[in-house]
Amino acid sequence: MAVEAVKRLDSGKRIGAVVLLAGSFSPGYDLTAVAAGSRTVRSFHSFIDFIINGLLGTLLFGCNDRRRSAACGMVGLKTRPRRVWQRGWSRFDLALGYLGDHFSITSPRFIAKRVVRILPAGEGPISRSK
């Protein structure tokens, strides 16, 4: 949903960062418009996510862009426009609670250590004052 929203921004408008956690569109999906509408795009993927983003989900039902293939959340992106960065799962992520699957990618420790730290300045969590 975030990808489609950024693509529909008015020309010349740009948001901060787009973070894709286990994306469910095909590896060849064109992110040019998303990169143009944001300061940076950060995509995380894991070869272990074969149940949802590989075999069961995207091969059986198709990716969000209607292609039947392993999704970029499993195999990564084939092409990356400028300002699009990707990171694959690492065994070191286990200590942060990210097991490489589709569900544990939102582990609070993983998000704090791997996601929040890569956001551009001023794009981190918003604190509310009383």
DOLO-761772 format. One record per residue (C-alpha): residue number from 1; residue in one letter; x, y, z. Coordinates in Angstrom, 3 decimals, padded with zeros to 6 digits. Layout:
DOLO-761772
{seq=NUM; type=a; east=X; north=Y; up=Z}
...
This chain:
DOLO-761772
{seq=1; type=m; east=000.000; north=000.000; up=000.000}
{seq=2; type=a; east=002.826; north=002.414; up=000.827}
{seq=3; type=v; east=004.408; north=001.851; up=-002.589}
{seq=4; type=e; east=001.185; north=002.713; up=-004.425}
{seq=5; type=a; east=000.558; north=005.761; up=-002.203}
{seq=6; type=v; east=004.011; north=007.203; up=-002.906}
{seq=7; type=k; east=003.523; north=006.663; up=-006.647}
{seq=8; type=r; east=000.403; north=008.841; up=-006.487}
{seq=9; type=l; east=002.027; north=011.865; up=-004.830}
{seq=10; type=d; east=001.740; north=015.149; up=-006.690}
{seq=11; type=s; east=004.673; north=015.806; up=-009.004}
{seq=12; type=g; east=007.528; north=017.442; up=-007.145}
{seq=13; type=k; east=006.342; north=016.218; up=-003.715}
{seq=14; type=r; east=008.569; north=013.846; up=-001.789}
{seq=15; type=i; east=008.268; north=011.984; up=001.501}
{seq=16; type=g; east=011.103; north=010.820; up=003.741}
{seq=17; type=a; east=011.788; north=007.088; up=003.739}
{seq=18; type=v; east=009.821; north=004.102; up=002.466}
{seq=19; type=v; east=010.666; north=000.896; up=004.342}
{seq=20; type=l; east=009.631; north=-002.393; up=002.734}
{seq=21; type=l; east=009.585; north=-005.318; up=005.157}
{seq=22; type=a; east=009.216; north=-008.633; up=003.295}
{seq=23; type=g; east=007.702; north=-007.014; up=000.210}
{seq=24; type=s; east=005.171; north=-009.088; up=-001.673}
{seq=25; type=f; east=005.626; north=-007.756; up=-005.208}
{seq=26; type=s; east=007.782; north=-009.402; up=-007.854}
{seq=27; type=p; east=011.579; north=-008.880; up=-007.910}
{seq=28; type=g; east=011.331; north=-007.020; up=-011.227}
{seq=29; type=y; east=008.746; north=-004.503; up=-010.005}
{seq=30; type=d; east=009.683; north=-000.988; up=-011.133}
{seq=31; type=l; east=010.369; north=001.203; up=-008.107}
{seq=32; type=t; east=011.460; north=004.248; up=-010.140}
{seq=33; type=a; east=008.373; north=006.317; up=-009.246}
{seq=34; type=v; east=008.653; north=005.302; up=-005.587}
{seq=35; type=a; east=012.319; north=006.322; up=-005.480}
{seq=36; type=a; east=011.427; north=009.642; up=-007.124}
{seq=37; type=g; east=008.702; north=010.280; up=-004.541}
{seq=38; type=s; east=010.880; north=009.576; up=-001.500}
{seq=39; type=r; east=014.308; north=010.421; up=-000.157}
{seq=40; type=t; east=015.163; north=006.736; up=000.179}
{seq=41; type=v; east=013.636; north=003.274; up=-000.190}
{seq=42; type=r; east=014.875; north=000.516; up=002.131}
{seq=43; type=s; east=013.879; north=-003.056; up=001.303}
{seq=44; type=f; east=014.444; north=-006.086; up=003.548}
{seq=45; type=h; east=014.245; north=-009.671; up=002.279}
{seq=46; type=s; east=014.968; north=-013.215; up=003.434}
{seq=47; type=f; east=015.482; north=-016.446; up=001.500}
{seq=48; type=i; east=013.933; north=-018.229; up=004.495}
{seq=49; type=d; east=010.557; north=-016.560; up=003.831}
{seq=50; type=f; east=009.618; north=-019.233; up=001.295}
{seq=51; type=i; east=006.212; north=-020.109; up=002.776}
{seq=52; type=i; east=004.534; north=-016.724; up=002.302}
{seq=53; type=n; east=006.814; north=-014.934; up=-000.174}
{seq=54; type=g; east=007.997; north=-017.970; up=-002.090}
{seq=55; type=l; east=005.985; north=-021.120; up=-002.499}
{seq=56; type=l; east=002.604; north=-020.897; up=-000.864}
{seq=57; type=g; east=001.667; north=-017.254; up=-001.155}
{seq=58; type=t; east=003.081; north=-015.714; up=-004.281}
{seq=59; type=l; east=003.473; north=-018.751; up=-006.527}
{seq=60; type=l; east=-000.006; north=-020.008; up=-005.741}
{seq=61; type=f; east=-001.900; north=-016.710; up=-005.533}
{seq=62; type=g; east=000.484; north=-014.273; up=-007.217}
{seq=63; type=c; east=002.393; north=-011.232; up=-006.033}
{seq=64; type=n; east=000.778; north=-007.852; up=-005.408}
{seq=65; type=d; east=001.706; north=-006.826; up=-008.958}
{seq=66; type=r; east=-000.089; north=-009.918; up=-010.335}
{seq=67; type=r; east=003.042; north=-011.851; up=-011.275}
{seq=68; type=r; east=003.464; north=-015.474; up=-010.222}
{seq=69; type=s; east=006.988; north=-015.735; up=-008.850}
{seq=70; type=a; east=008.879; north=-015.671; up=-005.620}
{seq=71; type=a; east=008.394; north=-012.182; up=-004.196}
{seq=72; type=c; east=011.107; north=-009.605; up=-003.588}
{seq=73; type=g; east=010.587; north=-010.233; up=000.139}
{seq=74; type=m; east=012.231; north=-013.609; up=-000.411}
{seq=75; type=v; east=014.734; north=-013.118; up=-003.241}
{seq=76; type=g; east=015.387; north=-009.372; up=-003.218}
{seq=77; type=l; east=014.997; north=-006.852; up=-006.026}
{seq=78; type=k; east=016.457; north=-007.517; up=-009.499}
{seq=79; type=t; east=016.905; north=-003.865; up=-010.399}
{seq=80; type=r; east=017.216; north=-000.920; up=-008.103}
{seq=81; type=p; east=016.854; north=002.707; up=-009.121}
{seq=82; type=r; east=018.972; north=005.322; up=-007.404}
{seq=83; type=r; east=018.118; north=005.716; up=-003.683}
{seq=84; type=v; east=016.795; north=002.147; up=-003.402}
{seq=85; type=w; east=018.756; north=000.020; up=-000.943}
{seq=86; type=q; east=018.161; north=-003.568; up=000.073}
{seq=87; type=r; east=019.341; north=-005.826; up=002.842}
{seq=88; type=g; east=019.114; north=-009.585; up=003.044}
{seq=89; type=w; east=018.507; north=-011.599; up=006.187}
{seq=90; type=s; east=021.577; north=-012.565; up=008.199}
{seq=91; type=r; east=022.024; north=-015.213; up=010.878}
{seq=92; type=f; east=022.971; north=-012.331; up=013.185}
{seq=93; type=d; east=019.345; north=-011.173; up=012.959}
{seq=94; type=l; east=018.330; north=-014.218; up=015.027}
{seq=95; type=a; east=019.630; north=-012.521; up=018.182}
{seq=96; type=l; east=017.276; north=-009.614; up=017.411}
{seq=97; type=g; east=014.212; north=-011.849; up=017.146}
{seq=98; type=y; east=013.996; north=-011.857; up=013.332}
{seq=99; type=l; east=013.930; north=-015.519; up=012.301}
{seq=100; type=g; east=013.924; north=-014.782; up=008.569}
{seq=101; type=d; east=010.235; north=-015.511; up=008.178}
{seq=102; type=h; east=007.365; north=-013.246; up=007.183}
{seq=103; type=f; east=006.001; north=-012.773; up=010.687}
{seq=104; type=s; east=009.023; north=-012.080; up=012.892}
{seq=105; type=i; east=010.364; north=-009.253; up=010.681}
{seq=106; type=t; east=008.431; north=-006.875; up=012.924}
{seq=107; type=s; east=010.355; north=-007.961; up=016.021}
{seq=108; type=p; east=010.791; north=-004.816; up=018.144}
{seq=109; type=r; east=014.513; north=-005.447; up=018.648}
{seq=110; type=f; east=015.061; north=-005.992; up=014.909}
{seq=111; type=i; east=013.121; north=-002.834; up=014.048}
{seq=112; type=a; east=015.081; north=-000.786; up=016.605}
{seq=113; type=k; east=018.505; north=-002.078; up=015.569}
{seq=114; type=r; east=018.151; north=-002.546; up=011.801}
{seq=115; type=v; east=015.315; north=-000.290; up=010.624}
{seq=116; type=v; east=015.072; north=002.830; up=012.795}
{seq=117; type=r; east=018.825; north=003.411; up=012.640}
{seq=118; type=i; east=018.860; north=003.602; up=008.829}
{seq=119; type=l; east=016.056; north=006.132; up=008.535}
{seq=120; type=p; east=017.154; north=009.607; up=007.463}
{seq=121; type=a; east=017.522; north=012.173; up=010.241}
{seq=122; type=g; east=014.153; north=013.281; up=011.505}
{seq=123; type=e; east=012.378; north=010.196; up=010.156}
{seq=124; type=g; east=012.528; north=008.101; up=013.327}
{seq=125; type=p; east=009.720; north=007.491; up=015.805}
{seq=126; type=i; east=007.723; north=010.539; up=016.816}
{seq=127; type=s; east=007.694; north=011.250; up=020.524}
{seq=128; type=r; east=004.648; north=012.885; up=022.022}
{seq=129; type=s; east=005.056; north=015.397; up=024.766}
{seq=130; type=k; east=002.354; north=015.933; up=027.359}
